[in-house]
C-alpha cells in the first residue's frame, strides 16, 4: 500500500510539472490579439526607456525619477505652448544628430563635445 501511494504521489508530481511546462510553453506562443497588443506596447515602452538611457539622463540625474519626470513634464508644457514648433524643430535636429552618432558607434558625449567646440 505504501509503495502504491508513493508511486501515485510521484506520478502526480510529474503530471503537475508536465502541465506547468505545457502552460508556460503555450503562454510564450500565445497569439491572441490582446496578447500581441500587450507585447507591442511593452516593446514600445522599453524602446522609450532606452531613449532615456541613451540621452544619459540616468547618470546625469543619479537615477532620480522625480527629476526625469519633471524634465519630461517641462517638455510637455513646452509642446503645449506657443513655442511648440520651434521646440519640435530644435529637438528633432538634436535627436537626429544623436541617433546618427549612435548609429556610427560613437557615444552621444562625442556629439556634445563637438557642439561645445562649434
Secondary structure in CASP SS format (residue, H / E / C, confidence):
PFRMAT SS
TARGET T0000
AUTHOR 0000-0000-0000
METHOD secondary structure of the structure
MODEL  1
X C 1.00
X H 1.00
X H 1.00
X H 1.00
X H 1.00
X H 1.00
X H 1.00
X H 1.00
X H 1.00
X H 1.00
X H 1.00
X H 1.00
X H 1.00
X H 1.00
X H 1.00
X H 1.00
X H 1.00
X H 1.00
X H 1.00
X H 1.00
X H 1.00
X H 1.00
X H 1.00
X H 1.00
X H 1.00
X H 1.00
X H 1.00
X H 1.00
X C 1.00
X C 1.00
X C 1.00
X C 1.00
X H 1.00
X H 1.00
X H 1.00
X H 1.00
X H 1.00
X H 1.00
X H 1.00
X H 1.00
X H 1.00
X H 1.00
X H 1.00
X H 1.00
X H 1.00
X H 1.00
X H 1.00
X H 1.00
X H 1.00
X H 1.00
X H 1.00
X H 1.00
X H 1.00
X H 1.00
X C 1.00
X C 1.00
X H 1.00
X H 1.00
X H 1.00
X H 1.00
X C 1.00
X C 1.00
X C 1.00
X C 1.00
X H 1.00
X H 1.00
X H 1.00
X H 1.00
X H 1.00
X H 1.00
X H 1.00
X H 1.00
X H 1.00
X H 1.00
X H 1.00
X H 1.00
X H 1.00
X H 1.00
X H 1.00
X C 1.00
X C 1.00
X C 1.00
X C 1.00
X H 1.00
X H 1.00
X H 1.00
X H 1.00
X H 1.00
X H 1.00
X H 1.00
X H 1.00
X H 1.00
X H 1.00
X H 1.00
X H 1.00
X H 1.00
X H 1.00
X H 1.00
X H 1.00
X H 1.00
X H 1.00
X H 1.00
X H 1.00
X C 1.00
X C 1.00
X C 1.00
X C 1.00
X H 1.00
X H 1.00
X H 1.00
X H 1.00
X H 1.00
X H 1.00
X H 1.00
X H 1.00
X H 1.00
X H 1.00
X C 1.00
END
